[in-house]
């Protein structure tokens, strides 16, 4: 449908939303159309009312759709009708009064520091390109907090060892500079030296490459992180994003300011970063219970009064 197609082009090319988000919104709007009018040719978004939308939401809930998914669908239709409103095609946004579905956000998973130390401090064959590269992948995700896609997209020129800085292209094509320390700098230098000897090139376009010089891909990075974290019992979830969570919680646990962590992670708002304060408080309570002699309630026997 033309209005939907125009909206999808708008959010993709003018708002610069990700292809994944655009695809999800397209499916959400198609589901709304199918609910209101099985015949696509009879669907008129300009005649949709708030009552129609509420009936759709009730139907989604009745079919067991999770609150997180319903919330995204509500946001999709709200954005769509706001688009129509801005273009003067509707007089009001029928989705504006929808109460967004609420859901309990689980705390992000993270890897304990002693497990990370065991993994990064272990001995490996320093002449094996794949082993050296894979450990550096873990180090970089853990010590900079960058996303998997950002790691894959790193260009060799973006990694500045003398300045101890990475230039990262994040969501919505926003660039940010991420600092790193001496340990990671030494590992980067060793990797570059071995990469040159293995591939036969002093420089490559992408910083991380495979043994044949080709760039990495998402599933390869996931498998690498998963298998290495599994060797030290990293936890229930063993993904690259868990290392981003681990970076954030480690920074906050060691006194970093919340706003500084926000900037390093590339979050749009503090709200996205504040969830890690719950991790650190949870860790604090756990440590207290294990460390303080009076933290755990002990069984006490009181004598009877005569």
N, C-alpha and C positions, 0 to 999 in steps of 0.2 A: 504494500500500500504506500502511496506517494508520501503522505504526511509522516508515516513512520520512517520511511527511507530518508526523508529530509532530516528528521530528528536524529537518526543514527549517524548521518554524515556530520551533523552539527556537533554532536558530542565527541565524535572521533577526531575531526579535523580542526574544529574551533576550540573546543574545551580540552582537546588532547587527552581524552580518556583512553585507557588501554584497550587493545583489541579484545581482550578477555571480558572486560566490563561491557563493551558494546555488544558482544555476542550474547551475554547474559541478559541485557536489557531487551534485545531483540526477541529472545525466547519468552521473556516475561510479557511483553506486549502482544505477542502471538497467542499466548495462553489467555490473556484477557479477551482478545478478539474471539477466540473459539468459545469462551464461556458465554459471551454476550450474543454472539451470532455465528453459528456454525458455518454459514455461508460467508466467506471473506468479502464477497462483493456487496453484501448488505450491511457490513460493519461501518458505522459512522461515528468516529471518535468525537466529533463535534457535538453529538447528542448524548454523550455519556454523562450520567449524573453521579452524585456522591452516593446515592442509594445503590446504584449499579455496582460501584466499587466495593461498598461494604458487603454486598451479597457475594461478590467474588472472593473477598477475604474470608468470609464465613465458610464458603465452599472449599477453599484451600485448606483451612483448618480442619474441616470435617474429613478431608481426605488424608490427614496425617502429615501435611507439609510442616516442616519444622519452623519455629518462630524466626530463626535467622534467615531462612529463605523467604518467608513471607515479608519480613522487614525489607529485604532487598527489592522484592517485587513492588512493594508500596513505594519505595524510593524511585524505582524505574517509572511508574505511572505518574508520580508526582512531578518528576523531571520532564516527562513527556508533555503533560498538560501545562506546565509552566512555559515550555517552549511554544506551545500553541497560543498561550496567553500573551506572550511577548510579541507575537506576530499578529495580534489582534483577531485571531480566528475564534477565540472563545472569550466570553465576558468574565469568567472566573475559573479558578482551578478547582475542579470537583474533588481532587485528591488532597487539597490543602488541609482539610479538617480531619483526615484520617489519622487515627492514633497509631503511631508506629508500633509494631509488635515488639514486645519486650522479651529478652532472653538473658539468661545468666551467662556472663562471659567466663569461661574457664581461665584460670591463671596459666600463663605460658609455661611450657616445660623448659627446663634448663638442665645443664650437666654440672655436677658438683665439681668444685675447683680441684679437689684431690684427684679425681678421675682425669681431668684435663691435664694436670701436671704429669700424671703417670703416662699419658699418651704422648705428650710433647717432649718429655725428658728421656724417653726410651731410646735405646740405640738402634740405628738402622744403617744399612749399607749406603754410605755417602756417595758411592759411585753409581748407584742405581737410579736412573733418571725418574722413573715412575714413582719409586718410594719417596724420593726427595720432593718431587712435585706434589704428591698426595699429602704429605705432612705439611707442606707449605699452604695448601688449600685449607687444611684445618686451622693452621696458625692464623691465616689471614682473616678467615671468617670469625674466629674467636677473638682476635686482637684488634679488629677494626669494626666489627658489627655490620659489615656490608651484606647485602642480599646476594642470593645465589646468582641472579641475573646480572647484578652489578659486577660480581667476580668474573663471570664468563665474559662480560663486555669490556673488561679492563684492557686498555691498549698498553703496549710496552712503554710508550712515552708518558703514560699517565702515572707511572710508578717512579717517584723521584726519591732515590735513596739519600742523597746528600741533604735534602730538605725534610726527609722523613714524612712524606706526604703522598697520598693517593688522590688522584682526581677522578671522581666517580660520577657516572651518569645514572641518575636515579629515576624514580617514577616521574611521569609527565616530562621527561627529558630535562629534568632539573639537575644541574651540576652542583656538586659540593666537594669540598676538600676535607679529607679524613687524615688525621695524624696517626703515626705509628712509632713504635719504640726501637731501641737498638737491637733487641733480639730478632725482631722481624726483619730489620734492615740486613743483618748478617745472613739470615736465611734466604732473603731475596737475592743477595749478591752470590751466594753459593749456588742457588738454583739457576741464575742467569749464566754462570760459568759452565755448569753442567749442561744446560740447554744448548749452549753454543757448541760444545763438544759433541753432543748427541745428534743434533739436527744439522750442524754444519753452517749455521748462520749466526752472525754476531747479534742481530736484532730480528725480531719477528713483529708483525703487526699487533697480534694479541699477546698479552703477557703470558697467560697460561695456554699451553698447547699440548697436544698429544705427541707421542714418539715420532710420528710422521710429519709433524709440523702443523697439522690441522688444529682448528680451535676446539675447545671443549663444548659439550652440550649438556643440557640440564640433567638428564637421567644419569649421565656419567658422574657428574658432581654429586648427585644424590647417593649413588651406590658407593662412591668413595667415602663420603662422610659416614654413611650408615655402617659400612663394614669396619672402619677404623674406630668409631665410637663403641661398637659392639665388643671390641677387644678389651675394653676397660670397663665394661658394664655401664655404659653412659647413661642408661635410663630407659624409660618406656618408649619415648619417641627419639629417634636417632636421625634427624634430618638437618640439612644446612640451616634452616630457619631456627632450629633449637640453639645453634651456636650464636645466632644474633641475640636471642633471648639471654643466653649465658653471658655474652659481652655486656649487655645492658645491666643485668643484675650485679655482675662483678664490679662494674664502674660505680654503681650507686652504693653498693656495700662498702666500697673503699673511699667514699666521701666525695664523689663527683657531683657537681650541681646538676639538678634535673634538666635545666635549660641547655646545658652543655651537652648532655647525653642526647637530648632531642635534636640538636643541630648535627651531631655526629651521625645519628641514625637516619637523618633526613626526614623526620616526621613533620607533618603539616602543623600539628598542634601539640600542646603539652598533654592533652588528654590521652593521646596515643602512647605517650611515654610513661604516664603516671601509673599504668598498670604494673610496671616493674617495681614500683615502690611496694606493692602488695607482696611481690615475690620476696623482696628483701626483708619485709616485716615477718613474713612467714618463716624465712630462714632464721631470723633473729629469735623468734619464739622457740624454734626447734633447738637451736644452740643453747638457749637458756635452760630448757628442760633437761638437756643432757649435762649441762655444766654446773648448774646451781644445786647445792645439796638440799635445799628446801623447796625446789621447784615441783617435785612430784609428791603427791599426797601419800603419806605413809599411814599404814594401819596403826591406830592407837587404841590401846585397851585401857579403859578407865575403871578404876575400882568402884564398887557399889558403895553408896552411902548408907551408913547404919542409922 
